[in-house]
Amino acid sequence: MVTKAMVDYASNTSRQCPPPTDVQAKSSPFMEEVEKFVIYQCLIGAFSIFAGYLFVSVLNYVAEKQVYKLRKEYFRKLMEQDMSWFDKNSKRDFSSRMVDDMLKLQKAMSEKLGMLVSAIINCIVLMALSFACGWKLTLALAAFIPVLAMITGFDANVQKSTMTSKEQRAYAEAGEVAEEVLSNIRTVQAFNGQYKEVERYNLKILRAKRVAYKRHVLSGLGVGLIWMMFFLMFAFAFWYGSVLVVDSRERGDGLYLIRPAK
């Protein structure tokens, strides 16, 4: 909308007072409006940078504090358990699972929370403005939303959630082997089993590496499909927008014509 307003005003201003051809000319109404627009854009950009840095820093600080408290509480509750609880829960993957789960929690509470709120507000406001300024083009582009939503859901649910769980289980198994060996290091050393344990640990790590490789490949495929849909939407918008402009000029309804300057 800002770019459209600038183009409309520049077109009308250039018709009334075209830009000077003399390079040594100091100023003109057209260049004055361009300079004013550039200043406004610089101020908006500086405010956006400051606001973005502020909300990212604050949310990351809050997330780190919350995760730190949760880790302390988790460790305190773990130490309060009696021996029977450790006998029933014989897996030694507490540390690796705690680290992975806390990292996920920290990512969810950090700048992603602010990005989610910002995305929801932008979606509602921009959709309303789009329908108000050009409902035909907006309605045509809205047909791409279901396809984009399916691709995004596939990328989020199938690729990241499923593959991340498999990767976490694989690394947890490798961490379990490491903790088991370290807790019984004297027995392992007495029977000269360190090479066997290293081989067993490498097998677990190799499995986790393969799962991580598949997750990254699928994640990259999903991101590529999402950007492909974006560029297809851009191409369709440019084509259909030009069709609407030409039809509007032929009919003379003034819907997509340049408004006269006041």
Buried (B, 14 or more C-beta within 10 A) or exposed (E): EEEEEBEBBBEBBBEEEEBEEEEEEEEBEBBEBBEEBEEEEEEEEEEEEEEBEEBBEEBBEEBEEBBEEBEEEBEEEEEEEEEEEEEEEEEBBBEBBBEBBBEEBBBEBBBEBBBEEEEEEEEEEEEEEBBEEBEBBBEBBEEBEEEBEEBBEBBEEEBBEEBBEBBBBBBBBBBBBBBBBEEEEEEBEEEEBEEEBEEBBEEBBEBBBEBBEBBEEBBEBBBEBBEEBEEEBEEBBEEBBEBBBEEBBEEEEEEBEBEEEE
